[in-house]
Amino acid sequence: MSINPYGSLNSPRLVNYLTSMRSQMDDLQRQLGTGLKSETYGGLGSSRVLDLQLKQQLSEVGVYKQTIQIAGLRLDTIDKTSERLEEIRIEAKATTDQNNFELFSNGRTSSQTAAEISLREFMSHLNTDVGGRYLFSGKTADTLPVQSLDYILAGDGNYAGLKTVIGEYNQADLGALGNGRMTTAQVGTQVTLAEDGTHPFGFKIDNASSGLSNVNVTQNAGPPPSMDVDFTGQPQPGEAIRVFLTLPDGSQSEITLGVDGGQDDPEFTFSRGATPADTAAYFKTALDSALQKAANTELKAASTTRASEAFFDTAPKSPVPPGYLPQARVVPNAGDFTTATTLRDGTPDTVAWYTGDNSPGNPRQDTSAAIDENLKINYGARANEDGYRLVVQSLAAFAASDFSSNSPDNQAFYEQMAQRSYGGLTPAGAEASGIRQNHMEFAAAQRTLKDAETRHRVEEGSLKAFVDEIEGIDKEEVAVRLLTLRTNLEVSYQATSMTLQLSLSNYL
């Protein structure tokens, strides 16, 4: 800064000169106090455009950082919740021990009680929210995703709960005779096993493997499918026939019937009669007993599993399987479920256990966050995704089963249910569970988030440094200039004062 020396006694010029110096001094004092070169962008000269651009970039970085902070909080919560959900799944496998049939006075087993406790905690985590936003409700983040367990199991007067749905399926699958909707008949030496109609319930005849001498087995496609076992002569002691039946959940049941007298007799045996026709009659009796046994154990467990899947598997299907019905319910035949032949859409009068968003598409895309230019992470979740749903379904089916009857097959039914529930909690082969797979997807999003946060922190520091260089001052330089200006101003004031006091007598 150049300060022109005082060289004129012209009053206006003198005042302007002193005023300018005072203005310069005030501006330097302001700079020293604020640390800024100018109070306006105009004072930055040609650098003002660059300064505005840099501040715009800083503002964008600030928005991204705020978005990252919010998304990070949610992802941290999802991370911890997913870890606990996986722990519950692993712990719950121990509760479904098929060898732990301990029936209490309330009609429930100790395993059922433990399974219900695990289920209640699991479902409470699925209702986790952060700041009023439910994490497992998809796009409808303000909606509680999972109903209460009591309501899910029992329903109310308007909506059927899981226990009602299971009861309907059990009746339809076991049939009026309690033998899996099968019929048996004998004509002479021939015994016929047949399905009681064309419908989706009960046993379905698959095939047979016969080791019986003098016995012909013929399968008929139907409808309805049937199997003829013709005793053309007498089988030998120890020989057996194996009948394979498909269960409602797609698994298979094997019934083995052996001739009395073998060293390794199967569970079901029949005697040789005086004639082949008598032997056929004994065979029919053994077959009826075997069907009853299998129906009240394996079939009932498979029926319960299928009913639970129909109740809980509410996620959109793409493509939609042929004949698919949401929350499929049994249609009674004149009020009788044991002779039912069809299913219907159950959504109008069945409890919707999951009440969050259920639109088609990838659940991860339900919640997104733009964390950088052209970079977005997806971290949405729904409680009815397979990974979570299978745990809820498996534990709920086990907890809702009735093992309290005095049926001699009660323990066997328990063992079958425990086995199926355990299977639902256990991923196939060496694969990670559905919960763990989802957790890995969230972890990837979390990693991307943290990387972006680091980049923005570095970028923000660089931008602030550039802005400070444009808008800021060198305090030492300003202080020197201020001191120099103050000295000159004091000298100017003194000189002006002396000059203004000058008179003609003093001059002479």
C-alpha positions in Angstrom: 0.0 0.0 0.0 1.4 3.5 -0.9 0.6 6.4 1.2 1.1 9.8 -0.5 2.8 12.4 1.6 1.1 15.5 2.7 1.9 18.3 0.4 -0.9 20.7 0.2 -2.8 23.1 2.4 -6.0 22.9 0.3 -8.6 22.0 2.9 -10.8 19.6 0.8 -7.8 17.7 -0.4 -6.5 17.6 3.1 -9.7 16.2 4.5 -10.0 13.6 1.7 -6.5 12.5 2.3 -6.9 12.0 6.0 -10.3 10.4 5.5 -8.8 7.9 3.0 -6.0 7.0 5.5 -8.6 6.5 8.2 -10.7 4.3 6.0 -7.6 2.2 5.1 -6.8 1.9 8.8 -10.4 0.8 9.6 -10.3 -1.8 6.8 -7.0 -3.2 8.0 -8.4 -3.4 11.6 -11.5 -5.2 10.3 -9.3 -7.7 8.3 -7.2 -8.3 11.4 -10.3 -8.9 13.5 -12.3 -11.1 11.1 -9.4 -12.8 9.3 -11.2 -12.0 5.9 -10.0 -9.8 3.1 -13.4 -8.5 2.3 -17.0 -8.5 3.6 -18.3 -8.9 0.1 -17.5 -11.1 -2.9 -16.9 -7.9 -4.9 -13.9 -7.2 -2.7 -12.2 -10.4 -3.8 -11.7 -9.2 -7.3 -11.3 -11.8 -10.0 -11.1 -14.6 -7.5 -14.7 -14.2 -6.5 -16.0 -16.6 -9.2 -13.6 -19.3 -8.1 -14.5 -18.7 -4.5 -18.2 -19.1 -5.3 -17.5 -22.4 -7.1 -15.5 -23.8 -4.3 -18.2 -22.9 -1.8 -20.8 -24.6 -3.9 -18.6 -27.7 -3.9 -18.3 -27.4 -0.1 -22.1 -27.2 0.2 -22.5 -30.4 -1.8 -19.9 -32.2 0.3 -21.8 -31.1 3.4 -25.0 -32.5 2.0 -23.3 -35.8 1.3 -21.8 -35.9 4.7 -25.2 -35.4 6.3 -26.7 -38.1 4.2 -23.8 -40.4 5.2 -24.3 -39.7 8.8 -28.0 -40.6 8.7 -27.4 -43.7 6.6 -24.5 -44.7 8.7 -26.6 -44.6 11.9 -29.2 -46.9 10.2 -26.6 -49.3 8.8 -24.9 -49.5 12.2 -28.2 -50.5 13.7 -29.0 -53.0 11.0 -25.5 -54.5 11.4 -25.9 -55.0 15.1 -29.5 -56.3 14.7 -28.4 -58.7 12.0 -25.8 -60.1 14.2 -28.3 -60.8 17.0 -30.8 -62.3 14.5 -28.2 -64.7 13.4 -27.3 -65.6 17.0 -31.0 -66.3 17.7 -31.3 -68.5 14.7 -28.3 -70.6 15.8 -29.5 -70.7 19.4 -33.0 -71.7 18.3 -31.7 -74.8 16.5 -31.0 -76.3 20.0 -34.6 -75.8 21.1 -35.9 -77.9 18.2 -34.3 -81.1 19.6 -36.3 -84.1 18.4 -35.1 -86.1 21.3 -36.3 -83.7 23.9 -40.0 -84.6 24.2 -40.9 -83.3 27.7 -44.6 -82.6 27.9 -45.7 -80.2 30.7 -49.1 -80.1 32.4 -50.2 -77.2 30.2 -50.0 -79.4 27.2 -46.8 -77.9 25.8 -43.3 -79.2 25.7 -40.2 -77.4 27.1 -38.9 -77.1 23.6 -42.0 -75.3 22.5 -41.7 -72.8 25.3 -38.0 -72.2 24.5 -38.8 -71.8 20.8 -41.5 -69.3 21.5 -39.1 -67.2 23.7 -36.6 -67.1 20.8 -39.4 -66.2 18.3 -40.6 -63.3 20.4 -37.1 -61.8 20.6 -36.5 -62.4 16.9 -39.7 -60.6 16.0 -39.0 -57.7 18.3 -35.7 -57.1 16.4 -37.6 -57.2 13.1 -39.6 -54.2 14.5 -36.4 -52.2 15.2 -36.7 -48.5 14.4 -34.3 -45.6 14.2 -35.8 -42.2 14.9 -39.3 -43.5 14.1 -38.2 -45.2 10.9 -38.7 -49.0 10.9 -35.7 -50.7 9.3 -37.4 -53.9 8.1 -40.6 -52.4 6.6 -39.3 -51.5 3.1 -40.6 -48.3 1.6 -43.3 -47.9 4.2 -40.8 -47.0 6.9 -43.4 -45.5 9.2 -45.4 -48.8 9.4 -44.7 -51.4 12.1 -43.6 -54.4 9.9 -44.5 -57.4 12.2 -47.7 -58.0 14.1 -47.7 -59.3 17.7 -47.0 -63.0 18.1 -50.2 -63.6 20.0 -52.3 -62.1 17.2 -50.3 -64.0 14.5 -51.0 -67.3 16.3 -54.6 -66.9 17.4 -56.0 -64.2 15.1 -59.3 -62.6 16.1 -63.0 -62.8 15.1 -62.3 -61.3 11.7 -58.9 -62.8 10.7 -57.7 -66.4 11.1 -54.4 -66.9 12.9 -51.8 -69.5 12.2 -53.3 -72.2 14.5 -56.6 -72.0 12.6 -54.9 -72.3 9.2 -52.9 -75.3 10.4 -56.0 -76.9 11.8 -57.8 -76.6 8.4 -54.8 -78.1 6.5 -54.4 -80.9 9.0 -58.1 -81.9 8.6 -57.9 -81.7 4.8 -54.6 -83.7 4.6 -55.5 -86.4 7.1 -59.1 -86.9 5.9 -62.1 -88.3 7.7 -60.4 -91.7 8.1 -57.2 -90.2 9.4 -55.2 -92.1 6.8 -54.0 -89.3 4.5 -57.0 -89.3 2.1 -56.3 -92.8 0.9 -58.7 -95.7 0.3 -57.9 -99.4 0.4 -60.0 -102.2 -0.9 -59.7 -106.0 -1.4 -61.2 -108.0 -4.2 -60.1 -111.7 -3.9 -56.3 -111.8 -3.9 -55.9 -108.2 -5.0 -55.5 -105.2 -2.7 -56.0 -101.7 -4.2 -54.5 -98.6 -2.7 -55.9 -95.4 -4.2 -56.1 -91.6 -3.6 -59.6 -90.5 -2.7 -59.8 -88.0 -5.5 -57.9 -85.3 -7.5 -57.0 -82.6 -5.1 -53.9 -81.1 -3.4 -54.4 -82.9 0.0 -53.1 -86.0 1.7 -50.7 -88.6 0.5 -49.8 -88.9 -3.2 -48.8 -92.3 -4.5 -45.3 -92.2 -5.9 -44.2 -95.8 -6.6 -43.4 -99.2 -4.9 -40.5 -101.5 -4.6 -41.6 -105.1 -4.1 -39.4 -107.9 -2.7 -42.5 -110.2 -2.2 -42.5 -113.5 -4.0 -45.7 -114.4 -6.0 -47.0 -110.8 -5.8 -47.6 -108.5 -8.7 -47.6 -104.7 -8.2 -49.4 -102.5 -10.8 -49.6 -98.8 -10.8 -52.4 -96.9 -12.4 -52.1 -93.3 -13.4 -55.8 -92.6 -12.8 -57.3 -90.2 -12.0 -57.2 -90.8 -9.2 -53.8 -92.6 -9.1 -53.9 -96.1 -7.6 -51.8 -99.2 -7.0 -52.8 -102.8 -7.1 -51.0 -105.5 -5.1 -52.1 -109.0 -6.3 -51.1 -112.0 -4.3 -50.9 -114.7 -7.0 -49.3 -117.0 -4.4 -47.7 -116.9 -1.0 -44.8 -114.6 -0.2 -41.9 -115.9 1.9 -41.2 -114.9 5.6 -38.8 -112.0 5.8 -39.8 -110.6 2.4 -41.1 -107.0 2.2 -42.7 -104.4 0.0 -41.9 -100.7 0.2 -44.5 -98.1 -0.8 -43.3 -94.5 -1.4 -45.8 -91.7 -0.8 -45.3 -88.0 -1.4 -46.1 -85.7 1.5 -47.8 -82.2 1.2 -44.5 -80.3 1.7 -42.9 -82.2 -1.1 -40.9 -84.6 1.1 -41.4 -88.4 0.8 -42.7 -91.1 3.2 -41.7 -94.7 3.0 -44.0 -97.5 4.3 -42.4 -100.9 4.6 -44.6 -103.9 5.1 -42.9 -107.3 5.7 -44.0 -110.9 6.0 -43.9 -112.3 9.5 -41.0 -114.5 10.4 -38.0 -112.4 9.2 -35.0 -111.8 11.4 -35.2 -108.0 10.7 -38.9 -107.4 10.8 -40.1 -103.9 9.7 -42.4 -101.9 11.9 -45.4 -103.2 10.0 -45.8 -106.8 9.3 -48.6 -109.1 8.1 -49.1 -112.9 8.4 -49.4 -115.5 5.7 -53.0 -116.8 5.7 -54.2 -120.2 4.6 -54.8 -118.9 1.1 -53.4 -116.0 -0.9 -56.7 -114.2 -0.4 -56.3 -114.5 3.4 -52.7 -113.2 3.1 -54.1 -110.3 1.0 -56.5 -109.5 3.8 -53.8 -109.5 6.4 -51.7 -107.3 4.1 -54.7 -104.8 3.8 -55.0 -104.6 7.6 -51.3 -103.9 8.0 -51.4 -101.3 5.2 -54.3 -99.5 6.9 -52.4 -99.4 10.2 -49.3 -98.1 8.5 -51.2 -95.4 6.7 -52.8 -94.3 10.0 -49.4 -94.2 11.7 -47.7 -92.2 8.8 -50.7 -89.9 8.5 -50.7 -88.9 12.1 -46.9 -88.3 12.3 -45.1 -87.6 9.0 -48.1 -86.4 7.1 -49.4 -84.2 9.9 -45.9 -82.6 10.3 -45.7 -82.0 6.5 -49.2 -80.6 6.5 -48.3 -78.2 9.4 -45.2 -77.2 7.5 -47.1 -76.5 4.3 -49.8 -74.5 6.2 -47.1 -72.4 7.9 -45.5 -71.7 4.6 -48.8 -70.6 3.0 -49.3 -68.3 6.0 -45.9 -66.7 6.2 -44.6 -66.8 2.6 -46.1 -63.4 1.5 -43.3 -61.9 -0.5 -44.1 -61.2 -4.2 -43.4 -64.0 -6.6 -41.6 -63.4 -9.9 -42.5 -65.3 -12.0 -45.8 -66.2 -10.3 -45.9 -70.1 -9.9 -48.8 -71.8 -11.7 -51.8 -72.0 -9.5 -50.3 -69.8 -6.8 -52.7 -68.4 -4.3 -51.6 -65.8 -1.6 -52.0 -67.2 1.9 -53.8 -70.2 0.4 -56.7 -71.4 2.6 -58.6 -74.7 2.5 -62.1 -74.5 1.1 -64.4 -76.8 3.1 -66.8 -79.1 1.3 -70.2 -78.3 2.7 -68.5 -77.1 5.9 -66.3 -80.2 6.2 -62.6 -79.7 5.8 -61.8 -83.5 5.8 -63.3 -83.8 2.3 -62.0 -80.5 0.9 -60.7 -80.5 -2.6 -59.7 -76.9 -3.3 -57.8 -73.9 -2.0 -58.6 -70.2 -2.1 -57.0 -66.8 -1.7 -56.9 -66.3 2.0 -55.8 -62.7 2.2 -59.3 -61.2 2.9 -59.7 -63.1 6.2 -56.2 -64.3 7.3 -53.8 -62.4 9.6 -51.2 -60.6 7.6 -48.2 -61.2 9.8 -46.0 -58.7 7.8 -47.6 -55.3 7.2 -44.7 -53.4 5.7 -44.2 -52.6 2.0 -44.7 -55.7 -0.2 -44.4 -54.3 -3.7 -42.4 -56.2 -6.4 -38.7 -55.6 -6.7 -35.5 -55.9 -4.8 -36.0 -55.0 -1.1 -32.6 -53.4 -0.9 -33.7 -50.7 -3.3 -36.5 -49.7 -1.0 -34.1 -47.4 0.9 -31.3 -45.5 -0.9 -28.8 -42.9 -0.1 -26.9 -40.7 -2.6 -23.5 -40.4 -0.9 -21.4 -39.0 -3.8 -21.8 -37.8 -7.3 -23.1 -40.8 -9.3 -22.8 -43.0 -6.3 -25.7 -44.4 -4.4 -26.1 -47.2 -1.8 -29.2 -49.4 -1.3 -29.9 -50.8 2.2 -33.6 -51.5 2.4 -34.9 -54.6 4.1 -38.2 -56.4 4.7 -39.1 -58.7 7.5 -40.7 -61.2 5.0 -37.5 -61.8 3.1 -36.7 -65.5 3.0 -33.8 -65.3 5.4 -36.0 -63.8 8.2 -39.2 -65.5 7.2 -37.9 -69.0 7.4 -36.8 -68.5 11.0 -40.2 -67.0 12.0 -42.0 -69.7 10.0 -40.0 -72.6 11.5 -40.3 -71.5 15.1 -44.0 -70.4 14.8 -45.0 -73.8 13.3 -43.2 -75.6 16.1 -44.7 -73.4 18.8 -48.2 -73.6 17.3 -48.3 -77.5 17.0 -50.4 -79.4 19.4 -48.6 -82.3 21.1 -51.0 -82.6 24.0 -53.4 -85.3 22.8 -53.2 -88.8 24.2 -52.4 -90.3 20.8 -49.7 -92.9 20.9 -48.3 -91.2 17.8 -47.9 -87.9 19.7 -44.2 -88.2 20.3 -43.5 -89.3 16.7 -45.4 -86.3 15.5 -43.2 -84.1 17.8 -40.1 -85.7 16.4 -41.2 -85.0 12.8 -42.0 -81.4 13.6 -38.8 -80.8 15.5 -36.9 -82.3 12.5 -38.6 -80.0 10.0 -38.3 -76.9 12.2 -34.6 -77.6 12.6 -34.3 -78.0 8.8 -35.9 -74.6 8.3 -33.4 -73.0 10.7 -30.4 -74.7 8.9 -29.1 -73.6 5.5 -28.6 -76.2 2.9 -25.0 -77.6 2.6 -22.3 -75.2 3.6 -24.1 -72.1 2.5 -24.5 -69.1 4.7 -28.0 -68.6 6.2 -30.3 -66.1 4.5 -29.7 -63.7 7.5 -26.0 -63.9 7.0 -26.3 -63.4 3.2 -28.4 -60.2 3.8 -25.9 -59.1 6.5 -23.1 -59.3 3.9 -25.0 -57.1 1.6 -25.5 -54.5 4.3 -21.8 -54.8 5.2 -20.8 -54.0 1.6 -23.0 -50.9 1.7 -21.5 -49.9 5.0 -18.0 -50.3 3.6 -18.9 -48.1 0.6 -20.4 -45.6 3.0 -17.2 -45.3 5.0 -15.0 -45.1 2.0 -17.1 -42.2 0.7 -17.0 -40.5 4.1 -13.2 -40.7 4.0 -13.0 -39.2 0.5 -15.4 -36.3 1.5 -13.3 -35.5 4.6 -10.2 -35.2 2.5 -12.0 -33.2 -0.2 -13.6 -30.9 2.4 -10.2 -30.1 3.9 -8.7 -29.3 0.5 -11.7 -27.1 -0.5 -11.6 -25.2 2.8 -7.9 -24.6 2.3 -8.5 -23.1 -1.1 -11.3 -20.9 0.2 -9.2 -19.7 3.1 -6.4 -18.8 0.7 -8.8 -16.7 -1.4 -10.8 -15.1 1.4 -8.3 -15.1 4.2 -5.4 -12.8 5.1 -1.8 -13.0 6.2 -2.1 -11.5 9.7 1.6 -10.6 10.0 1.4 -8.7 6.7 -1.7 -6.9 7.7 -0.3 -6.1 11.1 2.8 -4.5 9.5 0.7 -2.5 7.1 -1.6 -1.3 9.9 1.4 -0.2 12.0 2.9 1.7 9.1 -0.4 3.3 8.3 -1.0 4.3 11.9 2.5 5.9 12.1 1.9 7.9 8.9 -1.5 8.9 10.0 -0.1 10.2 13.4 2.6 12.2 11.5 0.0 13.6 9.2 -2.2 14.7 12.0 0.7 16.4 13.8 1.8 18.2 10.6 -1.7 19.3 9.8 -2.1 20.6 13.3 1.1 22.7 13.1 0.2 24.0 9.7 -3.3 25.1 10.6 -1.9 27.0 13.6 0.5 29.0 11.4 0.0 32.9 11.4 1.6 35.8 9.3 3.5 37.0 12.3 4.8 33.6 13.0 5.7 33.1 9.4 7.7 36.4 9.3 
